[in-house]
Amino acid sequence: MELRSVEELMDLLYACRGSWDGPGLRSRRVDLHQHALQTAALLRRRRPADKELQVAGLVHAIGPLLRPGDETAHPGCAADAVRGLLGERVARLIREHHRREPPADEDLLRLRQADEEGRSVGLDAGVLEDWRTVLELVAARNSRLEAVD
């Protein structure tokens, strides 16, 4: 599935509400909607100017909705779904954030750390609608870059 608009992506992110990630390698199961908001909020605090990194944190957890039951495919599936809309950097961060070999990329380390910290309960992460403008900005920037290529 390839997401073609911010509206489609927002719908999918709203659909994450009440969905839980599988037990997998992680110690705690989390509501995917709240986890997405918490991860993005942590990245916004740490890197306020890096909208692509924040958006990667917001959308990194959509894989279970796109391919239920196949946990190993979730990062790749999520990356493929957003690549055309949000760009290659966002897709790469999503695809590689769960890899356990040491990443040389500082942004991957930041995303992984926020992903882990975003599993804690009690962080006030706001609401999804607060992210619409940021998603539109990243999508528009990506669209302009593709037009130049």
Beta strands, then each sheet from edge to edge (+ up, - down):
end
